[in-house]
């Protein structure tokens, strides 16, 4: 019979309380500083995504999933629709997006 406090269980339980930063990337756009300085209230920054496209989910700056935005009780939320394969998690570049 396996010991309930084996090394694997101890390692797993010790990391469960470690805080991580979760962020959702809606899109990006590269702008010049002069463009930013001309912006004002009501201006729109066009992103490379369209409504309905999946958004990227990052944990500590590593892409781990894709999801869809939802509204729950008037608040914005996220539904995870695809987990990245463990072998590829975090390999996506954080640099400029397509066409930038």
Secondary structure, 3 states (H helix, E strand, C coil): CCCCCCHHHHHHHHHCCCCCCEEEECCCCCCCHHHHHHCCCCCCCCCCCCCCCCEEEEECCEEEEEEEEEEECCEEEEEEEEECCCCCCCCCCCCCCCCC
